[in-house]
Structure formats: C-alpha cells, structure tokens
Amino acid sequence: MKGSVGELGEFGLIRELTARITGTPAVRLGPGDDAAVIAAPDRRVVASTDILLEGRHFRRDWSTAYDVGRKAAAQNLADVAAMGAVPTAVLVGLVVPAELPATWPLELMDGIRDECRVAGAGVAGGDVVRGDLITVSITALGDLGGRDAVTRSGARPGDTVAVTGWLGWSAAGHAVLSRGFRSPRAFVEAHRRPEPPYVAGPAAAALGATAMTDVSDGLVADLGHIADASNVRIDIASAALDVPAQMSDIGQAVGVDPLHWVLTGGEDHALVATFHPETKLPARWRVIGEVLPARGRTTPPVTVDGAAWDKAGGWDHFGGPHGH
Amino acid sequence: MKGSVGELGEFGLIRELTARITGTPAVRLGPGDDAAVIAAPDRRVVASTDILLEGRHFRRDWSTAYDVGRKAAAQNLADVAAMGAVPTAVLVGLVVPAELPATWPLELMDGIRDECRVAGAGVAGGDVVRGDLITVSITALGDLGGRDAVTRSGARPGDTVAVTGWLGWSAAGHAVLSRGFRSPRAFVEAHRRPEPPYVAGPAAAALGATAMTDVSDGLVADLGHIADASNVRIDIASAALDVPAQMSDIGQAVGVDPLHWVLTGGEDHALVATFHPETKLPARWRVIGEVLPARGRTTPPVTVDGAAWDKAGGWDHFGGPHGH
C-alpha cells in the first residue's frame, strides 16, 4: 500500500480497512450497512468508549500504528473485562489527515483487530473522516454471561484487595522513552502495548468479586475510585507489591522510586478487585491490601502501609525519589 | 455556568455533563463506572458509530451547541432505526479545547439527551478529553425486538421503493445559510436539527421491508447503496417526490433546481425502504419508485424517470439549474 490517505480516497480507505477485518461468531453483521448487529446472549450489553488523540495519548515517533491500535483497543476491552464481561466487539471511529501515509490507518486497524482477537472480540464497524489530527475513538461491547456486573461500589470492610496483571511497567517504559532510550525492551514494549488480563475479569465476577476496576490511572487513583464509590477506605501493603529487579535498576538510573511507578503508573490495565475474605483466589491474583471502614474519612481514601502516598512524586515528576 | 472548559476542569466538566443525563429503563448502569450496562432483550444489539468535526460537520456560527448535539445524536439514532431497531442508548466521546466556554459541551449534552429522548434512548456513558478541535463521537445502540435486521441487500426486482421523513430540507437550509441568510426558518431549522422518523424504522421491519437505509448522503446516493448491495437497479419517479412550494421559491432565488436538493441532499435522515409490491403501506410512506433487475448494469444503479441523474449539479454546486 503506497501513497497517502488522500490519494487512496475515502472509499478506498474504507474498503482497505474493511478487508483487514476478520469475522467472528458474535459479530452477526459487520461493516458495510447502516449499523452492525452483535450477539448479546445475556440480554444486557456492556459498553465503554474512549477517545485517543495523537500527541496526547500516543506519539507516532514512539509507537507504530500497529501498537497504537493494540493499545487503543486494549484500553476499552479492559474496561469491559473490568465489569466482569467477555468482550464481543468494538466499533472504531477514525480521524485521519489527508497527507498521512495510507499504511498508518491500515496498520492501526491490524493492531485493533489483533488485540480484539486476544480478547475474543471482533471489529463490528466504524466511521472514517478526514481531519487535521489523528483521532481514534473506540467503543467496546461485551457480554455478562448471566453474571452480575461488577461495579466499583460493592467493596465492603474486611474484603481483601487483589490484583492481576502488570503494574508500573508502562510507566517505567514511559520514563525510559521520555529520556530518549529504547531499552530495557520489556518495559518499552509494555508501554507501547499493554497486556490486560482479559479472562481474569469474567473469572473474578464468577468468583464473586465485590468491586473491580482496571488500572488505567494508577493503582492508588483507581482504588480511590472504588473506595469513593463504595464509601470505604483501602490500605495497600507495599511489601505485597511486585517490584521487579530490572524496574528497580531503571528507577535508580533515572532517580525515581520504582514503587512509585507500581503505585501510580497507569496504562498497564491490570485488574484490581475486592473479594470477600474467605474467597479462595486462583494463583494469578496477588493479595495487596484490605478494605477498611470509612471512619469519617479523615485520612485519604487509599493509604499505603497506613499512610498517605505522596502524590507529588508522580511518574512524570522528574525531581528524583520521594519519601513514602 | 461561567468560565471555560479549562477553568471548570476535567472532573468538573464530567460531573456537570453527567448531571445533565436522565436515567432510562434500558440503561441499567449509566456513567461513572468502567463501562455502562444496557438492556438488550433481543439477545442481539445493533450498533453504529460516527465522528463529527467542527468546521467539517458543523459550524459554531451556524448552529448552537444544543443543535449540534441534537444533530449528532440524530445521525446515529437514525442509523439504528434504519436497521429496524428501537434505539436504546448512546455513548458520547468528546474532544473539547480548554478555552471553549463550559456552556458549550453542556448544551451539546442537553441536545444529545433530548434527541435521545425523542428516539426513546438514553445516554449511557462517554469520555471527555482535551484537544484543539471540537470532536463529537457518538455510538448508538438499539434493540431489534425479535425482528430480522433490515439490511441494504434484500431489495428484489418488483419491490416498491418508499420514503418517509424529509428530503432536501437540510440541503435547502444549507443553501440559505451559505448565502448568509437565516430564513426561511423551516429549512434553516431542518438543517440545524433534522427530524428522523425513528418509529418508522422498526415499523417498516415489522411490515417486512426487504431493504432499508437512512438518507444521509442523498436519496440517489443512498438508494445506490441499496442497489449495489442488492444487485438490482432502482428507478425513481420524480413526479412522486414532494417538492414544497417554499423550496421551489428558494431554488428560484438561488438558481438551483429544488428537485436536486430532494434527490441529492443529505442529512435529513429520512428513511427509504423497499417492500414487496403487495405490502399495504401506512400513509406515512410515499411510494417513489421501483426496484428493477440489474440487467448487467450498463445504466447507473439509480435512475430518475429512466435516465441518469446529472451528478454535476449537486447542492454545493452554485452554477445554477441543471437539466434532468
């Protein structure tokens, strides 16, 4: 595929984009009509939408179009999984400049399609318009399979807090990239292409998770959403968190406490959930804390080892290590 | 609400936007969690998405934020109705500049909510990000209620072609506005705020419509999509089309054949469908043509009174009246 989006033309681009999409059983009617038709066997459909802008949510010099597609899809599919649903389909809205190489949106669609495949979903439809700034809007749908949706508001004092997936890897990768480095590769890759633990979402719902969310803003911030919605406090035990040796090395090199990436780094889309304390959790879940009574909430909603976490030391704060 | 989007802040804006939304029975879980939950009693969900950009799809000096909201929602809800589905919910993705008055996105949301109400749907969720250009991304969902989805591919030779809703009104309003006028009001209003005949979509499906689409690109173009997908030809009888006297007056004033607006004007979101010739159609449907065999398609897929319609005379072509 040579040439620009403008040279390929709107209909040519839509034809090429559609050709990249493969059918799935849940997508009963795919792109090409006024709307798509998607299976919703549960009689309810879970739906989440996000908009990503070039420059703000991704950079073309840091990530390939394929990786942007993987990441954009992952972000929405993780939201669906975090409700306890199995992703079924996504719809894609795309703004592309005329001078953009036509390969860019096509490789983006390859990435979206492949991430959907990992999550068990299909691309059901979309819209493409020409504009000055690359914009990717994704809506993901999912099926609850008879389970109750797991919201943020069901955590109860005494519940255990557990996490599955990666924490801080994307933030460490961002720190590496923003300093002009391209390695260590594992963290850079994690920043470019998160790996949300999709299947753990519906599994957690089946285990009776009382509340759940995906970690998109950072563990402390996202647990704060659960604490606020559930009117509880949450305490995280820092010793229970996994800080890989290589992440500590990067932290030392760039002068950032790696625990801060783990506690405040977003975009890895780990799943964090609360469970009744007697729930037997499979090995993939790591217990990292406890739900406490609100007690008037004189302390912040989420504490680490009983104390407030220093918010000033975010991963985009380059002032060096901070106390905790 | 005073001040800019930037002054209100992201969380403030989301809080105000959410406060504008009213609950509906189909929206089981609305904004505020990782994803929304929407009823899908049919076990299938119809879904359509569109992106609108300021400058390209709307102008702030021509339309209020409220009208942009009405129009953006209408465009997607009409796609859902054109499948024969009853709209249930929309999700809204929004890009807003920091310097935009905060009233703008709030009034936009009022418009989206009110148009959803007309169609029987609710606002289930969304995403707001800051960016340079106002961008509105809407995904509409709908329920088929046990009916088959009406696609573009089911038209058969001998079927009648019928339309319900307005044709050419938005185009006439655009012609008026683009010449700096603000009246006649009915056409300007039609351009700012289309009135798709939502209930006619599911009703047409129940009547056994063989193919259906909403008129978003213009009658000839959209019937062309049906003709192509169904591998048939379609002939429109111009005498059967309704050209209001006031539209003729505007046409004369600006030197455009008003029939051209009716045949090529988009954005009114009328519904056009094909029916078995023996189908008894309610009064709201106007029979305007006939489905013919493809016959190798040496002629264009859609003809008017047996002849090709002169595409050069589109409503944005100001060269005066054209032959037909």
Interface residues (C-beta under 8 A of the other chain):
Chain A: R28 L29 G32 D33 D34 A35 A36 V37 I38 A39 A40 P41 D42 R43 R44 V45 V46 A47 S48 T49 D50 I51 L52 L53 R56 H57 D79 V80 A82 M83 A85 A89 L91 V92 G93 L94 V95 A124 G125 G126 D127 V129 R130 G131 D132 L133 T135 S137 T139 A140 L141 G142 L144 A149 T151 R152 S153 M212 T213 D214 A229
Chain B: R28 L29 G32 D33 D34 A35 A36 V37 I38 A39 A40 P41 D42 R43 R44 V45 V46 A47 S48 T49 D50 I51 L52 L53 R56 H57 D79 V80 A82 M83 A85 A89 L91 V92 G93 L94 V95 A124 G125 G126 D127 V129 R130 G131 D132 L133 T135 S137 T139 A140 L141 G142 L144 A149 T151 R152 S153 M212 T213 D214 A229
